[in-house]
Amino acid sequence: MPGPGSNYFCPDPVFLSKYNDPFTADVEMGSPNQLTRVQVEALKKMSGGEPAGQEVIAITDGHFSQTMPLRTNDCYQVVLTPVKNSR
């Protein structure tokens, strides 16, 4: 549970959306039998597991709240990681 007066890393929480789902991207490429090198690199980049962005947030009252846009088939996973020496 977030503690008051602590800072946390908060990665961009978009998960399994059109923007980082390699299966959907493959379908949008026409599901080719043989991928080109460019297509392989594009799929690798989007499926590397890295967040699209990350920010440091301050928890001041022990609660975390964030409003996020919800698109069809989006799934969110929010993981707050304490910043060392944040107190």
Sequence and secondary structure as in RCSB ss.txt:
>XXXX:A:sequence
MPGPGSNYFCPDPVFLSKYNDPFTADVEMGSPNQLTRVQVEALKKMSGGEPAGQEVIAITDGHFSQTMPLRTNDC
YQVVLTPVKNSR
>XXXX:A:secstr
   TTEEEEEE  EESSTTT HHHHHHHTT  SS  HHHHHHHHHHTS   S EEEEEESSS         TT E
E    EE TT  
